Amino acid sequence: MSDHSFTPEDSLVAVMVGISVSDQTIRTSELLSIEQMVNYLPVFGNYDSDRMQTVATIVFDLLEDEDGLDALFGLVLEGLPEHLFETAYALACDVAAADGKLAQAELRFLEEIRHVFNIDRLHAAAIERGARARHQTV
């Protein structure tokens, strides 16, 4: 799938879709979370949200292949500037927390993101704690 290339915004969407499908189930709460973030966060200010479906399809196709996760992260790394690595991780944490539970597959996906983006463990813990706090229920 090397004929695809991602913009920085596409890369962020791809990470969010990837974490959503990592447990083999795309929950409505996760999709709504992705949609809300794309609609309201400044990083997506100039993004054509119609591209979300295209990006999602690419992610689905990639993850069907044995080496699809590596290919996905390759595309994301090509399209995402380094200063947005922690943003990508934060968005992934928010999507993972959106349904109130974290599956083992989601935890592994987050671990892989930390590794690929070389996110310091202390920074990752702070990002994770923020996501947990934002998605707390009464």
C-alpha positions in Angstrom: 0.0 0.0 0.0 2.9 2.3 -0.5 0.9 4.2 -3.1 -0.9 6.0 -0.2 0.4 9.0 1.7 -1.1 10.6 4.7 -1.3 14.3 5.7 -0.6 15.0 9.4 -4.4 15.0 10.0 -4.9 11.8 8.1 -2.1 10.3 10.3 -3.9 11.3 13.5 -7.2 9.9 12.2 -5.4 6.6 11.2 -4.1 6.2 14.7 -7.5 6.8 16.2 -9.2 4.3 13.8 -6.3 1.9 14.5 -6.9 1.9 18.2 -10.6 1.6 17.7 -10.3 -1.5 15.6 -7.4 -3.0 17.5 -9.8 -5.1 19.7 -11.8 -6.3 16.6 -14.8 -4.2 17.6 -15.6 -0.6 16.6 -17.8 0.8 19.3 -20.2 3.7 18.7 -18.7 5.6 21.6 -15.3 5.3 19.9 -16.6 6.5 16.5 -18.4 9.4 18.2 -15.2 10.3 20.0 -13.2 10.3 16.8 -15.8 12.4 15.0 -16.0 14.9 17.9 -12.2 15.3 18.0 -12.0 15.9 14.3 -14.8 18.4 14.4 -13.5 20.4 17.4 -9.8 20.1 18.0 -7.6 22.9 16.6 -5.2 20.4 15.0 -8.0 19.4 12.6 -8.9 23.0 11.8 -8.1 22.7 8.1 -9.0 19.1 7.7 -11.5 17.9 5.1 -13.5 15.4 7.3 -14.8 13.7 4.2 -11.3 12.1 4.1 -12.0 10.2 7.3 -13.8 7.4 5.4 -10.9 7.0 3.0 -8.3 6.9 5.8 -10.5 4.4 7.7 -10.7 2.1 4.7 -6.9 2.2 4.2 -6.5 1.3 7.9 -8.9 -1.6 7.7 -7.2 -2.9 4.5 -3.7 -2.6 6.1 -4.7 -4.3 9.3 -6.0 -7.3 7.4 -2.4 -8.1 6.3 0.1 -9.9 8.5 2.5 -7.0 8.4 -0.3 -4.4 8.3 0.5 -2.8 11.7 4.0 -2.1 10.6 2.8 -0.7 7.3 0.2 1.5 9.1 2.8 2.9 11.4 5.1 3.5 8.5 2.5 5.6 6.7 1.7 7.5 9.9 5.4 8.2 10.6 5.8 9.5 7.1 2.9 11.9 7.4 3.1 13.0 11.0 5.6 15.6 12.2 7.5 14.7 15.3 5.9 17.5 17.4 2.5 15.8 16.9 3.7 12.3 18.3 2.3 13.0 21.8 -0.9 14.4 20.2 -1.4 11.2 18.4 -0.9 9.2 21.6 -3.3 11.5 23.5 -5.9 11.0 20.8 -5.5 7.3 20.8 -5.8 7.2 24.6 -9.0 9.3 24.4 -10.5 6.9 21.8 -9.5 3.8 23.8 -11.1 5.3 27.0 -14.3 6.4 25.2 -16.1 3.2 25.9 -15.0 3.0 29.6 -12.9 -0.2 29.2 -9.6 -1.1 27.8 -9.1 -4.5 26.1 -5.7 -6.2 26.0 -5.5 -5.5 22.3 -6.0 -1.8 22.9 -3.3 -1.8 25.6 -0.9 -3.5 23.2 -1.7 -1.0 20.5 -1.0 1.9 22.9 2.3 0.2 23.9 3.2 -0.1 20.2 2.4 3.6 19.7 4.6 4.6 22.6 7.4 2.5 21.1 7.0 3.8 17.5 6.7 7.4 18.6 9.4 7.0 21.3 7.2 8.6 23.9 8.8 8.8 27.3 7.1 6.6 29.9 6.5 9.5 32.3 4.9 11.6 29.5 2.8 8.6 28.4 1.6 8.1 32.0 0.5 11.7 32.3 -1.3 11.5 28.9 -3.0 8.3 30.0 -4.1 9.8 33.3 -5.6 12.8 31.6 -7.6 10.5 29.3 -8.8 8.5 32.2 -9.9 11.6 34.0 -11.7 13.0 31.0 -13.7 9.8 30.5 -14.6 9.2 34.2 -18.3 8.6 34.9 -20.2 9.5 38.1 
